[in-house]
Amino acid sequence: MLTRVLFIAFLSTVGCSTSRAPVAQYKSSLITESLPSAISLDLEFDLSNNNDEPLKLVTYRYFVSVNGDIVYRGMVDAQQTLPRGSTTNATIPIVVPRAYLVGQDTVVWHMRGTLEYLSHGALAETLVDSKLWQPSTTVAASDYFVVPPIE
């Protein structure tokens, strides 16, 4: 059993390391809704693929914190393929409950998570399909907003 696990670990390290992870660079945020219960924002990222093959983006898993408190956890399907050697835009929604904004005019938020993707190649796809390996990269952002009135 141990030999099998070590063999799979070796294959995933050697066989799948030819694809580099996509790079996510935070650009901006936009308040999309201001409700009595929460404020919604869309975070815009540039995603770059420095590989010679396209990368299929699978899922964003992330959390948002304000003043050290986790205020939101999200999971969003990426529904995007990054062409080889390209950069494209992506948007991730976040929500900040108003309960965490009491008495603040300006709020600093932090978002941190992962972006799961599929590497090119039969071995990488087999390892993902068998749930033995899921490549991912870090997605992070920090910014602030002025607390808007309730719409």
Secondary structure as the mmCIF struct_conf table of DSSP 4:
data_model
#
loop_
_struct_conf.conf_type_id
_struct_conf.id
_struct_conf.beg_label_comp_id
_struct_conf.beg_label_asym_id
_struct_conf.beg_label_seq_id
_struct_conf.end_label_comp_id
_struct_conf.end_label_asym_id
_struct_conf.end_label_seq_id
HELX_RH_AL_P HELX_RH_AL_P1 LEU A 2 GLY A 15
BEND BEND1 CYS A 16 CYS A 16
TURN_TY1_P TURN_TY1_P1 SER A 17 THR A 18
BEND BEND2 SER A 19 SER A 19
HELX_LH_PP_P HELX_LH_PP_P1 ARG A 20 PRO A 22
STRN STRN1 VAL A 23 SER A 34
BEND BEND3 PRO A 36 SER A 37
STRN STRN2 ALA A 38 ASN A 49
BEND BEND4 ASN A 51 GLU A 53
STRN STRN3 LEU A 55 VAL A 66
TURN_TY1_P TURN_TY1_P2 ASN A 67 GLY A 68
STRN STRN4 ASP A 69 LEU A 82
HELX_LH_PP_P HELX_LH_PP_P2 PRO A 83 PRO A 83
TURN_TY1_P TURN_TY1_P3 ARG A 84 GLY A 85
STRN STRN5 SER A 86 PRO A 97
HELX_RH_3T_P HELX_RH_3T_P1 ARG A 98 TYR A 100
TURN_TY1_P TURN_TY1_P4 VAL A 102 GLY A 103
BEND BEND5 ASP A 105 ASP A 105
STRN STRN6 THR A 106 LEU A 118
BEND BEND6 HIS A 120 GLY A 121
HELX_RH_AL_P HELX_RH_AL_P2 ALA A 122 ASP A 129
TURN_TY1_P TURN_TY1_P5 SER A 130 LYS A 131
BEND BEND7 LEU A 132 LEU A 132
STRN STRN7 SER A 136 VAL A 146
HELX_LH_PP_P HELX_LH_PP_P3 VAL A 147 ILE A 150
#
